[in-house]
Amino acid sequence: MESDLTRSILAGIPQPVLIVGADERVKAANDPARAVFGAEIVGRPYITVIRQPALLDCLEGTLRHGQPGRARFIITGQAGESSFRVLTSPLAGNDMRGALVAFEDVTELEQAEAMRRDFVANVSHELRTPLTALTGFIETLKGAARDDPAARDRFLAIMEREAGRMNRLVRDLLSLSRVEAEERMRPGERVDVLALVQSAALTLRPLAEAAGARIEVTGAAGPVRLLADPDQITQVFVNLIENAVKYGPPGQTVTIDVARVDREPSLRGPAVRFDVIDQGEGIDAAHLPRLTERFYRVDTHRSREKGGTGLGLAIVKHIVNRHRGRFRIESEKGRGSRFSVILPEN
């Protein structure tokens, strides 16, 4: 069983570690291992503790043939699935023979790699469609439509739209990259965020008028000075107001309501809440948790028709996180949507 020296060594290792004896029983385990496999694992046959064929085969090779091995181990719990990279090493000391089994939690690494693969696949997909269209129209203009002015004008208009779509995508990708790089650095300058909201509303007024909509800023009056990056906060409200105008019905009023909150529970202190409220068709509750994911769209075809890149709300979320705030989305089918940005006053 565990000696004092073994216990002291294992206690200093932050990762789960087991020692399996030559008799195929668990001889020692540190606290992280007990947290994973249970408090009473010492003395039990290792085959009743591990129960995953790949790791069992790996450990058997180490115990029988003295060969180091590696395997992958998966644990499914209430918080989801956790992945471990496991290394097994032979032990041949005077006081203990068997194998050392070390578990390295690689869950976050695997999630990051999956996100990277998804991101590359999504970007490739988003770029492939306009590039395919441009290539096809260029070939047509060089051939059959060379001397057809009407077709040429029509194709050039489509090519301009597709090139604009690619340009917006690249712009949003660069913006998202910059925001993520700065996310841990909170802004240190106090600016009048209400003035930024009013400026964003004024900038988008022509877009609203073209769509037959109105933009109103209501609520708190006077300066609202918060620690904020003026360019990024402007981008947040331009994105939210533009979305509300684009996806709402003609004749609607898009309201930006500003309210001071004496104590915001999620921020544990005073805050200012900015609600962008539209009168659109609303969003099904099933979509709400995923709206801030990169490239997630409720209606892909409609979003692309409106010039959306699928990155706007992801950018908003990261900017709000940088400002130590909260971003919330409330919506109900047929009753419009409310996008709330809550920023701390201190």
Residue frames as qw, qx, qy, qz and C-alpha x, y, z in Angstrom:
[[0.000, 0.888, 0.459, 0.000, 0.00, 0.00, 0.00],
 [0.244, 0.868, -0.052, 0.429, 1.01, 3.69, 0.08],
 [0.655, -0.229, -0.319, 0.645, 4.19, 4.58, 1.99],
 [0.165, -0.842, -0.194, 0.476, 4.76, 8.00, 3.54],
 [0.263, -0.398, 0.451, 0.754, 7.34, 8.81, 0.85],
 [0.173, 0.324, 0.782, 0.503, 5.00, 7.72, -1.94],
 [0.034, -0.813, -0.574, 0.091, 2.16, 9.80, -0.51],
 [0.211, -0.761, 0.015, 0.613, 4.34, 12.90, -0.20],
 [0.238, -0.173, 0.611, 0.735, 5.61, 12.56, -3.78],
 [0.086, 0.488, 0.785, 0.371, 2.16, 11.99, -5.23],
 [0.103, -0.809, -0.462, 0.347, 0.71, 14.89, -3.21],
 [0.172, -0.618, 0.196, 0.742, 3.02, 17.28, -5.05],
 [0.162, 0.071, 0.742, 0.647, 1.77, 16.23, -8.50],
 [0.364, 0.255, 0.189, -0.876, -1.20, 18.34, -9.66],
 [0.594, 0.171, -0.532, -0.579, -2.38, 15.81, -12.24],
 [0.905, -0.203, 0.178, -0.327, -4.15, 12.52, -11.44],
 [0.319, 0.519, -0.792, 0.031, -1.58, 9.79, -10.84],
 [0.930, -0.248, 0.084, -0.260, -2.02, 6.12, -9.95],
 [0.036, 0.521, -0.852, -0.010, 0.52, 3.47, -9.05],
 [0.930, 0.019, -0.098, -0.354, -0.51, -0.06, -10.06],
 [0.469, -0.543, 0.696, -0.014, 1.40, -2.94, -8.50],
 [0.171, 0.296, -0.883, -0.322, 2.60, -6.13, -10.11],
 [0.169, 0.242, 0.928, -0.226, -0.43, -7.85, -8.59],
 [0.019, -0.404, -0.608, -0.684, -2.60, -5.60, -10.82],
 [0.291, -0.776, -0.543, 0.136, -4.05, -3.67, -7.88],
 [0.110, 0.842, -0.027, 0.528, -3.95, 0.08, -7.27],
 [0.678, -0.195, -0.447, 0.550, -1.24, 0.68, -4.68],
 [0.234, -0.455, -0.221, 0.830, -1.37, 4.47, -4.46],
 [0.199, 0.694, 0.506, 0.472, -3.29, 7.46, -5.77],
 [0.177, -0.030, -0.215, 0.960, -3.06, 11.19, -5.26],
 [0.234, 0.464, 0.526, -0.673, -6.00, 13.47, -4.47],
 [0.406, 0.413, -0.300, -0.758, -6.71, 14.48, -8.12],
 [0.308, 0.083, -0.904, -0.284, -6.90, 10.77, -9.01],
 [0.009, 0.303, 0.866, -0.398, -9.26, 10.08, -6.13],
 [0.316, 0.448, 0.180, -0.817, -11.43, 12.96, -7.34],
 [0.450, 0.317, -0.562, -0.617, -11.68, 11.29, -10.75],
 [0.515, 0.059, -0.838, -0.169, -11.96, 7.62, -9.76],
 [0.727, -0.552, -0.306, -0.271, -13.36, 7.72, -6.23],
 [0.280, -0.777, 0.453, -0.335, -11.91, 7.95, -2.72],
 [0.775, -0.325, 0.524, -0.142, -11.68, 4.18, -2.15],
 [0.784, 0.543, -0.263, -0.148, -9.65, 3.10, -5.18],
 [0.078, 0.611, -0.769, 0.171, -6.47, 2.02, -3.38],
 [0.424, -0.158, 0.859, -0.241, -6.42, -1.75, -3.09],
 [0.757, 0.427, 0.322, -0.377, -8.87, -2.36, -5.93],
 [0.662, 0.119, 0.579, 0.461, -7.92, -4.26, -9.14],
 [0.037, -0.392, 0.226, 0.891, -7.05, -1.66, -11.76],
 [0.023, -0.205, -0.802, -0.560, -9.38, -3.29, -14.26],
 [0.144, -0.688, -0.707, 0.078, -12.37, -2.27, -12.07],
 [0.192, -0.667, -0.136, 0.707, -11.11, 1.31, -11.85],
 [0.066, -0.370, 0.441, 0.815, -10.27, 2.13, -15.46],
 [0.547, 0.429, 0.681, -0.230, -12.68, 0.06, -17.59],
 [0.502, 0.772, -0.096, -0.378, -11.62, 1.47, -20.98],
 [0.959, 0.151, 0.175, 0.163, -10.08, -1.04, -23.41],
 [0.543, 0.731, -0.188, 0.368, -7.43, 1.23, -24.96],
 [0.173, -0.762, 0.474, -0.407, -5.96, 2.20, -21.57],
 [0.875, -0.298, 0.348, -0.157, -6.31, -1.35, -20.19],
 [0.906, 0.356, 0.019, 0.230, -4.29, -2.72, -23.14],
 [0.290, 0.793, -0.310, 0.437, -1.70, 0.00, -22.69],
 [0.458, -0.663, 0.458, -0.375, -1.32, -0.66, -18.96],
 [0.972, -0.077, 0.219, -0.041, -1.16, -4.42, -19.48],
 [0.755, 0.541, -0.155, 0.335, 1.76, -3.95, -21.88],
 [0.011, 0.766, -0.428, 0.480, 3.57, -1.87, -19.25],
 [0.703, -0.475, 0.419, -0.322, 2.95, -4.39, -16.44],
 [0.972, 0.065, 0.226, 0.017, 3.77, -7.52, -18.45],
 [0.802, 0.393, 0.083, 0.443, 6.57, -6.32, -20.72],
 [0.480, -0.551, -0.048, 0.681, 7.91, -3.20, -19.05],
 [0.342, 0.355, 0.428, 0.757, 7.02, -1.06, -22.05],
 [0.076, 0.365, 0.246, -0.895, 6.06, 2.61, -21.62],
 [0.162, 0.470, 0.779, 0.382, 2.76, 3.36, -23.29],
 [0.144, 0.177, 0.122, -0.966, 0.27, 6.11, -24.00],
 [0.013, 0.470, 0.856, 0.215, -3.48, 6.11, -24.48],
 [0.221, -0.302, -0.087, -0.923, -6.51, 8.37, -24.47],
 [0.156, -0.338, -0.861, 0.346, -9.01, 8.24, -21.63],
 [0.234, -0.404, -0.300, -0.832, -12.51, 9.78, -21.66],
 [0.078, -0.310, -0.779, 0.539, -14.66, 10.59, -18.65],
 [0.200, -0.493, -0.470, -0.705, -18.29, 11.65, -19.01],
 [0.198, -0.311, -0.669, 0.645, -19.71, 13.61, -16.10],
 [0.086, 0.793, 0.542, -0.266, -22.34, 16.20, -15.28],
 [0.037, -0.778, 0.144, 0.611, -20.14, 18.98, -16.70],
 [0.661, 0.655, -0.237, -0.280, -19.69, 17.13, -19.99],
 [0.968, 0.138, -0.048, 0.205, -16.92, 15.03, -21.47],
 [0.246, -0.865, 0.418, 0.128, -13.31, 15.31, -20.25],
 [0.879, 0.412, -0.209, 0.118, -10.36, 13.97, -22.23],
 [0.533, -0.733, 0.405, 0.123, -7.06, 12.79, -20.77],
 [0.646, 0.559, -0.515, 0.062, -3.74, 11.89, -22.36],
 [0.828, -0.507, 0.218, -0.099, -2.41, 8.97, -20.29],
 [0.423, 0.620, -0.650, 0.119, 1.22, 7.90, -19.97],
 [0.924, -0.369, 0.051, -0.083, 2.12, 4.55, -18.38],
 [0.283, 0.713, -0.608, 0.204, 5.68, 3.97, -17.18],
 [0.849, -0.132, -0.503, 0.098, 7.19, 0.80, -15.66],
 [0.369, -0.779, 0.378, -0.338, 8.31, 0.85, -12.00],
 [0.883, 0.090, -0.432, 0.160, 11.09, -1.48, -10.88],
 [0.097, -0.709, 0.462, -0.524, 12.16, -0.07, -7.50],
 [0.241, 0.154, -0.897, 0.336, 13.16, -2.08, -4.45],
 [0.215, 0.156, 0.684, -0.679, 9.99, -1.20, -2.57],
 [0.590, 0.497, 0.377, -0.512, 7.49, -1.29, -5.43],
 [0.187, -0.086, 0.774, 0.599, 7.12, -2.93, -8.81],
 [0.349, 0.630, 0.670, -0.178, 4.40, -2.21, -11.29],
 [0.326, 0.476, 0.412, 0.705, 3.43, 0.86, -13.33],
 [0.039, -0.437, -0.255, 0.862, 2.99, 4.58, -12.86],
 [0.213, 0.596, 0.678, 0.373, -0.14, 5.89, -14.62],
 [0.123, -0.386, -0.134, 0.904, -0.21, 9.67, -15.18],
 [0.263, 0.702, 0.646, 0.144, -3.28, 11.48, -16.55],
 [0.164, -0.200, 0.085, 0.962, -2.98, 14.85, -18.33],
 [0.325, 0.686, 0.563, -0.329, -6.24, 16.73, -18.85],
 [0.228, -0.089, 0.491, 0.836, -6.30, 17.81, -22.50],
 [0.227, 0.675, 0.693, -0.108, -10.00, 18.73, -22.65],
 [0.090, 0.868, 0.059, -0.485, -9.35, 22.43, -23.30],
 [0.165, -0.453, 0.648, 0.590, -6.67, 21.64, -25.90],
 [0.240, 0.249, 0.888, 0.302, -9.02, 19.33, -27.78],
 [0.181, 0.801, 0.518, -0.238, -11.85, 21.87, -27.59],
 [0.017, -0.777, 0.220, 0.589, -9.53, 24.58, -28.92],
 [0.193, -0.212, 0.798, 0.530, -8.42, 22.31, -31.75],
 [0.243, 0.515, 0.817, 0.090, -12.04, 21.49, -32.60],
 [0.113, 0.869, 0.245, -0.415, -12.86, 25.21, -32.61],
 [0.112, -0.588, 0.496, 0.629, -9.89, 25.87, -34.89],
 [0.235, 0.100, 0.880, 0.400, -11.03, 23.16, -37.33],
 [0.190, 0.718, 0.662, -0.101, -14.59, 24.49, -37.30],
 [0.005, -0.826, 0.007, 0.564, -13.34, 28.03, -37.77],
 [0.144, -0.372, 0.672, 0.623, -11.18, 27.12, -40.78],
 [0.210, 0.331, 0.885, 0.250, -14.02, 25.09, -42.28],
 [0.129, 0.808, 0.504, -0.279, -16.50, 27.93, -41.80],
 [0.029, -0.737, 0.236, 0.632, -14.19, 30.59, -43.24],
 [0.194, -0.148, 0.810, 0.534, -13.42, 28.33, -46.22],
 [0.200, 0.537, 0.816, 0.082, -17.13, 27.76, -46.80],
 [0.071, 0.850, 0.286, -0.437, -17.96, 31.47, -46.49],
 [0.045, -0.650, 0.421, 0.631, -15.26, 32.40, -49.00],
 [0.340, 0.024, 0.860, 0.379, -15.89, 29.54, -51.43],
 [0.336, 0.675, 0.651, -0.083, -19.37, 30.71, -52.44],
 [0.196, 0.913, 0.003, -0.358, -18.46, 34.26, -53.56],
 [0.207, -0.550, 0.665, 0.460, -15.20, 33.07, -55.10],
 [0.418, 0.220, 0.852, 0.225, -17.05, 30.44, -57.11],
 [0.324, 0.824, 0.434, -0.166, -19.54, 33.07, -58.28],
 [0.009, 0.856, -0.275, -0.438, -16.77, 35.50, -59.26],
 [0.324, -0.302, 0.796, 0.413, -14.87, 32.83, -61.14],
 [0.424, 0.444, 0.782, 0.110, -17.97, 31.74, -63.02],
 [0.255, 0.903, 0.256, -0.232, -18.95, 35.27, -64.02],
 [0.135, -0.724, 0.473, 0.484, -15.41, 36.13, -65.10],
 [0.373, -0.034, 0.850, 0.370, -15.37, 33.09, -67.39],
 [0.359, 0.677, 0.642, -0.016, -18.78, 34.06, -68.77],
 [0.102, 0.926, 0.006, -0.363, -17.71, 37.65, -69.40],
 [0.212, -0.542, 0.655, 0.483, -14.61, 36.43, -71.21],
 [0.231, 0.082, 0.906, 0.345, -16.74, 34.17, -73.38],
 [0.104, 0.557, 0.784, 0.252, -20.47, 34.14, -74.17],
 [0.086, -0.895, -0.406, 0.165, -21.30, 37.51, -72.56],
 [0.510, -0.185, 0.143, 0.828, -18.31, 39.38, -73.95],
 [0.036, 0.135, 0.365, 0.920, -20.43, 41.41, -76.38],
 [0.324, -0.627, -0.663, -0.250, -23.68, 41.47, -74.38],
 [0.048, 0.432, -0.277, 0.857, -23.87, 44.84, -72.53],
 [0.658, -0.471, -0.063, -0.584, -26.99, 43.93, -70.55],
 [0.932, -0.201, -0.288, 0.095, -25.55, 40.63, -69.32],
 [0.560, 0.289, -0.356, 0.690, -22.23, 42.31, -68.60],
 [0.193, -0.514, 0.203, -0.811, -23.84, 44.98, -66.41],
 [0.825, -0.402, -0.116, -0.379, -25.90, 42.39, -64.56],
 [0.902, -0.035, -0.312, 0.298, -22.91, 40.14, -63.93],
 [0.362, 0.401, -0.329, 0.774, -20.70, 43.03, -62.82],
 [0.457, -0.555, 0.103, -0.688, -23.33, 44.09, -60.29],
 [0.936, -0.302, -0.145, -0.108, -23.41, 40.57, -58.86],
 [0.764, 0.193, -0.314, 0.529, -19.60, 40.43, -58.83],
 [0.029, 0.554, -0.262, 0.790, -19.49, 43.74, -56.97],
 [0.713, -0.502, 0.030, -0.489, -21.92, 42.39, -54.37],
 [0.965, -0.125, -0.191, 0.129, -19.93, 39.17, -53.88],
 [0.549, 0.367, -0.314, 0.682, -16.62, 41.07, -53.64],
 [0.269, -0.594, 0.191, -0.733, -18.22, 43.33, -51.03],
 [0.886, -0.382, -0.090, -0.246, -19.33, 40.27, -49.09],
 [0.859, 0.067, -0.272, 0.428, -15.77, 38.91, -49.02],
 [0.235, 0.517, -0.256, 0.782, -14.47, 42.31, -47.96],
 [0.556, -0.579, 0.092, -0.589, -16.94, 42.46, -45.05],
 [0.958, -0.225, -0.178, 0.017, -15.98, 38.95, -44.00],
 [0.687, 0.236, -0.291, 0.623, -12.26, 39.75, -43.97],
 [0.070, -0.589, 0.183, -0.784, -12.96, 43.01, -42.11],
 [0.744, -0.509, 0.019, -0.432, -14.99, 41.20, -39.44],
 [0.936, -0.054, -0.247, 0.247, -12.38, 38.45, -39.10],
 [0.450, 0.382, -0.299, 0.749, -9.67, 41.04, -38.50],
 [0.350, -0.581, 0.120, -0.725, -11.90, 42.88, -36.05],
 [0.899, -0.372, -0.125, -0.194, -12.67, 39.67, -34.14],
 [0.818, 0.123, -0.303, 0.473, -8.96, 38.82, -34.01],
 [0.171, 0.488, -0.276, 0.810, -8.07, 42.24, -32.59],
 [0.593, -0.542, 0.036, -0.594, -10.87, 42.09, -30.01],
 [0.950, -0.229, -0.208, 0.030, -9.82, 38.63, -28.82],
 [0.652, 0.275, -0.323, 0.628, -6.18, 39.77, -28.54],
 [0.004, 0.425, -0.267, 0.865, -7.23, 42.67, -26.29],
 [0.613, -0.501, -0.484, -0.372, -9.93, 40.87, -24.33],
 [0.696, -0.380, -0.461, 0.398, -7.88, 40.58, -21.11],
 [0.320, -0.022, -0.136, 0.938, -6.96, 44.29, -21.10],
 [0.007, -0.788, -0.594, 0.161, -9.76, 46.40, -19.66],
 [0.275, 0.699, 0.138, 0.646, -9.96, 49.95, -21.09],
 [0.470, -0.346, -0.424, 0.692, -8.61, 52.63, -18.75],
 [0.023, 0.066, 0.110, 0.991, -10.28, 55.75, -20.17],
 [0.212, 0.533, 0.688, -0.444, -13.67, 57.13, -19.12],
 [0.016, -0.062, -0.500, -0.863, -15.82, 58.15, -22.06],
 [0.502, 0.208, 0.293, -0.787, -19.41, 59.25, -22.53],
 [0.229, 0.084, 0.946, 0.215, -21.00, 56.01, -23.74],
 [0.348, 0.673, 0.560, -0.336, -24.40, 57.66, -24.19],
 [0.218, 0.761, -0.244, -0.560, -22.84, 60.06, -26.72],
 [0.080, -0.295, 0.875, 0.375, -21.38, 57.04, -28.56],
 [0.314, 0.393, 0.860, -0.086, -24.83, 55.40, -28.67],
 [0.314, 0.792, 0.260, -0.454, -26.39, 58.59, -30.03],
 [0.083, 0.641, -0.543, -0.536, -23.62, 58.88, -32.64],
 [0.197, -0.026, 0.952, 0.234, -24.18, 55.27, -33.77],
 [0.335, 0.601, 0.684, -0.242, -27.93, 55.93, -34.05],
 [0.238, 0.808, -0.053, -0.536, -27.30, 59.07, -36.10],
 [0.062, -0.445, 0.762, 0.466, -24.89, 57.23, -38.42],
 [0.154, 0.151, 0.962, 0.167, -27.47, 54.52, -39.11],
 [0.355, 0.513, 0.396, -0.674, -30.43, 56.87, -39.57],
 [0.412, 0.452, -0.449, -0.651, -30.15, 56.84, -43.41],
 [0.175, 0.068, -0.973, -0.131, -30.18, 53.02, -43.35],
 [0.155, 0.358, 0.794, -0.467, -33.27, 53.09, -41.13],
 [0.385, 0.527, 0.070, -0.754, -35.04, 55.63, -43.34],
 [0.341, 0.321, -0.721, -0.510, -34.32, 53.49, -46.42],
 [0.193, -0.117, -0.974, 0.031, -35.94, 50.56, -44.58],
 [0.412, -0.547, -0.387, -0.618, -38.90, 52.66, -43.45],
 [0.669, -0.452, -0.523, 0.274, -37.83, 52.40, -39.80],
 [0.127, -0.885, 0.128, -0.429, -37.12, 54.86, -36.99],
 [0.660, -0.001, -0.541, 0.521, -34.35, 54.86, -34.37],
 [0.344, -0.826, -0.026, -0.447, -34.98, 56.36, -30.94],
 [0.470, 0.133, -0.646, 0.586, -32.66, 56.72, -27.94],
 [0.516, -0.683, -0.208, -0.473, -34.61, 56.88, -24.67],
 [0.802, -0.391, -0.366, 0.266, -33.96, 56.74, -20.95],
 [0.561, -0.582, -0.095, 0.582, -31.08, 58.29, -19.03],
 [0.337, 0.911, 0.068, 0.230, -30.13, 61.82, -20.01],
 [0.222, -0.905, 0.362, -0.006, -26.80, 63.60, -19.72],
 [0.353, 0.587, -0.729, 0.018, -23.31, 62.09, -19.89],
 [0.953, -0.261, 0.095, -0.121, -22.88, 58.41, -18.98],
 [0.233, 0.759, -0.602, 0.084, -19.15, 58.14, -18.33],
 [0.956, -0.213, 0.195, -0.051, -17.77, 54.60, -18.14],
 [0.340, -0.537, 0.687, 0.353, -14.41, 52.90, -18.61],
 [0.773, 0.470, 0.416, -0.088, -14.65, 52.07, -22.30],
 [0.380, -0.141, 0.559, 0.723, -12.88, 51.85, -25.62],
 [0.388, 0.523, 0.137, -0.746, -14.84, 54.36, -27.75],
 [0.362, 0.356, -0.658, -0.556, -14.17, 52.62, -31.07],
 [0.152, -0.043, -0.987, -0.011, -15.18, 49.20, -29.79],
 [0.202, 0.419, 0.676, -0.571, -18.29, 50.42, -27.97],
 [0.408, 0.481, -0.162, -0.759, -19.35, 52.26, -31.12],
 [0.306, 0.208, -0.853, -0.369, -18.87, 49.01, -33.04],
 [0.066, 0.209, 0.923, -0.316, -21.09, 47.18, -30.53],
 [0.324, 0.539, 0.465, -0.623, -24.02, 49.55, -30.99],
 [0.368, 0.461, -0.459, -0.665, -23.57, 49.90, -34.75],
 [0.165, 0.071, -0.968, -0.177, -23.75, 46.09, -35.02],
 [0.098, 0.349, 0.851, -0.380, -26.80, 45.80, -32.77],
 [0.338, 0.572, 0.202, -0.720, -28.76, 48.72, -34.25],
 [0.303, 0.397, -0.622, -0.603, -27.92, 47.68, -37.83],
 [0.075, -0.080, -0.993, -0.052, -29.14, 44.14, -37.15],
 [0.200, 0.472, 0.667, -0.541, -32.36, 45.47, -35.61],
 [0.362, 0.567, -0.105, -0.733, -33.02, 47.65, -38.64],
 [0.238, 0.321, -0.791, -0.464, -32.10, 45.00, -41.24],
 [0.182, -0.112, -0.976, -0.045, -34.10, 42.15, -39.78],
 [0.190, 0.400, 0.610, -0.657, -37.11, 44.12, -38.55],
 [0.342, 0.627, 0.676, 0.182, -40.29, 44.96, -40.49],
 [0.165, 0.400, 0.200, 0.879, -40.83, 48.23, -42.38],
 [0.362, -0.675, -0.219, -0.604, -42.34, 50.95, -40.21],
 [0.747, -0.450, -0.421, 0.249, -40.87, 49.62, -36.97],
 [0.122, -0.906, 0.261, -0.308, -39.20, 51.71, -34.28],
 [0.783, 0.052, -0.458, 0.419, -35.83, 50.51, -33.03],
 [0.391, -0.877, 0.033, -0.276, -35.40, 51.73, -29.47],
 [0.600, 0.207, -0.541, 0.552, -32.15, 52.06, -27.55],
 [0.524, -0.785, -0.159, -0.290, -33.13, 52.43, -23.93],
 [0.440, 0.377, -0.544, 0.607, -30.47, 53.55, -21.45],
 [0.643, -0.680, -0.159, -0.314, -30.99, 52.95, -17.72],
 [0.086, 0.547, -0.686, 0.472, -28.80, 53.22, -14.65],
 [0.821, -0.310, -0.465, -0.114, -28.97, 50.22, -12.32],
 [0.384, -0.800, 0.337, -0.314, -28.11, 50.79, -8.64],
 [0.431, -0.436, 0.790, -0.029, -26.96, 47.21, -8.24],
 [0.757, 0.336, -0.429, -0.360, -26.58, 44.68, -11.04],
 [0.863, -0.370, 0.320, -0.127, -26.39, 41.21, -9.41],
 [0.929, 0.278, 0.053, 0.240, -24.21, 39.71, -12.15],
 [0.465, 0.623, -0.221, 0.589, -21.67, 42.54, -11.75],
 [0.602, -0.481, -0.473, 0.426, -22.09, 42.97, -7.97],
 [0.257, -0.389, -0.109, 0.878, -22.32, 46.72, -8.24],
 [0.354, 0.716, 0.198, -0.568, -23.83, 49.70, -10.03],
 [0.440, 0.061, 0.700, 0.558, -24.11, 49.47, -13.80],
 [0.386, 0.460, -0.076, -0.796, -25.64, 51.03, -16.87],
 [0.541, 0.230, 0.806, 0.075, -27.91, 48.93, -19.08],
 [0.265, 0.412, -0.367, -0.791, -28.33, 49.59, -22.80],
 [0.568, 0.276, 0.767, -0.112, -31.27, 47.74, -24.39],
 [0.190, 0.255, -0.538, -0.780, -31.57, 47.61, -28.19],
 [0.469, 0.307, 0.745, -0.362, -35.21, 46.68, -28.79],
 [0.151, 0.100, -0.617, -0.766, -36.71, 45.82, -32.16],
 [0.652, 0.203, 0.350, -0.641, -40.22, 44.96, -33.32],
 [0.333, 0.352, -0.772, -0.412, -39.20, 42.10, -35.56],
 [0.801, -0.083, -0.444, -0.392, -40.54, 38.59, -35.82],
 [0.673, -0.566, 0.407, -0.249, -38.51, 37.37, -32.86],
 [0.358, 0.470, -0.807, -0.008, -36.13, 34.44, -32.49],
 [0.874, -0.240, -0.376, -0.192, -37.03, 30.92, -31.46],
 [0.571, -0.739, 0.323, -0.154, -35.74, 30.10, -27.97],
 [0.959, -0.028, 0.185, 0.213, -33.76, 27.14, -29.33],
 [0.632, 0.589, -0.022, 0.503, -31.42, 29.51, -31.17],
 [0.218, -0.948, 0.068, -0.221, -30.74, 31.99, -28.36],
 [0.732, -0.588, 0.266, 0.220, -27.85, 30.15, -26.61],
 [0.753, 0.041, 0.403, 0.518, -25.90, 29.90, -29.87],
 [0.343, 0.910, 0.220, 0.076, -26.40, 33.36, -31.37],
 [0.135, -0.923, 0.337, 0.126, -22.95, 34.60, -30.27],
 [0.783, -0.144, 0.513, 0.323, -21.13, 31.64, -31.83],
 [0.019, -0.507, 0.498, 0.703, -18.99, 32.44, -34.84],
 [0.211, 0.113, -0.741, -0.627, -20.87, 31.96, -38.10],
 [0.100, 0.375, 0.899, -0.204, -24.05, 30.81, -36.38],
 [0.253, -0.009, -0.238, -0.938, -27.13, 32.07, -38.21],
 [0.515, 0.250, 0.635, -0.518, -30.83, 31.55, -37.58],
 [0.708, 0.622, 0.315, -0.113, -31.58, 31.94, -41.30],
 [0.585, -0.277, 0.420, 0.636, -28.42, 31.50, -43.37],
 [0.384, 0.484, 0.547, 0.565, -29.93, 32.54, -46.71],
 [0.075, -0.937, -0.309, -0.147, -31.60, 35.65, -45.32],
 [0.520, -0.739, 0.113, 0.414, -28.46, 36.66, -43.42],
 [0.543, -0.077, 0.469, 0.693, -26.33, 36.46, -46.53],
 [0.225, 0.702, 0.513, 0.440, -28.91, 38.38, -48.53],
 [0.241, -0.957, -0.161, -0.017, -28.69, 41.15, -45.93],
 [0.391, 0.751, -0.376, 0.376, -24.89, 41.18, -46.12],
 [0.663, -0.659, 0.292, -0.201, -24.31, 39.48, -42.77],
 [0.405, 0.548, -0.727, 0.087, -21.07, 37.60, -42.07],
 [0.854, -0.305, -0.417, -0.060, -22.24, 35.61, -39.04],
 [0.610, 0.047, -0.432, 0.662, -19.58, 37.28, -36.86],
 [0.097, -0.640, -0.019, -0.762, -21.32, 40.42, -35.62],
 [0.697, -0.631, -0.051, -0.337, -22.70, 39.08, -32.35],
 [0.887, -0.128, -0.190, 0.400, -19.48, 37.16, -31.64],
 [0.379, 0.407, -0.139, 0.820, -17.61, 40.47, -31.91],
 [0.396, -0.666, -0.040, -0.631, -20.17, 42.13, -29.62],
 [0.873, -0.449, -0.188, -0.016, -19.78, 39.40, -27.01],
 [0.773, 0.010, -0.185, 0.607, -15.97, 39.66, -26.93],
 [0.137, 0.527, -0.075, 0.835, -16.03, 43.46, -26.72],
 [0.590, -0.642, -0.079, -0.484, -18.52, 43.37, -23.84],
 [0.907, -0.283, -0.207, 0.234, -16.36, 40.75, -22.09],
 [0.555, 0.284, -0.183, 0.761, -13.34, 43.03, -22.46],
 [0.151, -0.541, 0.077, -0.824, -15.32, 45.78, -20.71],
 [0.068, -0.006, -0.863, 0.500, -16.16, 43.34, -17.86],
 [0.511, 0.052, 0.089, -0.854, -19.82, 43.63, -18.79],
 [0.452, 0.175, 0.866, -0.123, -22.65, 41.25, -19.63],
 [0.323, 0.174, -0.493, -0.789, -24.42, 40.64, -22.95],
 [0.382, 0.218, 0.838, -0.323, -27.92, 39.19, -22.89],
 [0.262, -0.001, -0.597, -0.759, -30.44, 38.31, -25.56],
 [0.355, 0.294, 0.751, -0.472, -34.16, 37.99, -24.92],
 [0.319, 0.156, -0.498, -0.791, -36.64, 37.18, -27.65],
 [0.487, 0.254, 0.770, -0.325, -39.99, 35.62, -28.30],
 [0.207, 0.231, 0.754, 0.578, -41.49, 34.59, -31.61],
 [0.024, -0.703, -0.591, -0.395, -43.81, 37.29, -32.86],
 [0.354, -0.898, -0.246, 0.085, -42.84, 39.79, -30.16],
 [0.249, 0.896, -0.268, 0.252, -39.45, 41.15, -31.21],
 [0.831, -0.030, -0.329, 0.448, -36.05, 40.94, -29.55],
 [0.282, -0.945, 0.128, -0.106, -34.09, 42.74, -26.86],
 [0.791, 0.235, -0.283, 0.489, -30.28, 42.81, -26.97],
 [0.430, -0.900, -0.022, -0.072, -28.88, 44.09, -23.68],
 [0.607, 0.374, -0.377, 0.591, -25.39, 45.40, -22.99],
 [0.572, -0.808, -0.138, -0.043, -24.73, 45.88, -19.27],
 [0.561, 0.475, -0.333, 0.591, -21.54, 47.78, -18.36],
 [0.570, -0.531, -0.439, 0.447, -20.18, 48.39, -14.87],
 [0.000, 0.980, 0.072, 0.184, -20.06, 51.97, -13.62],
 [0.390, -0.825, 0.406, 0.050, -16.81, 51.37, -11.73]]
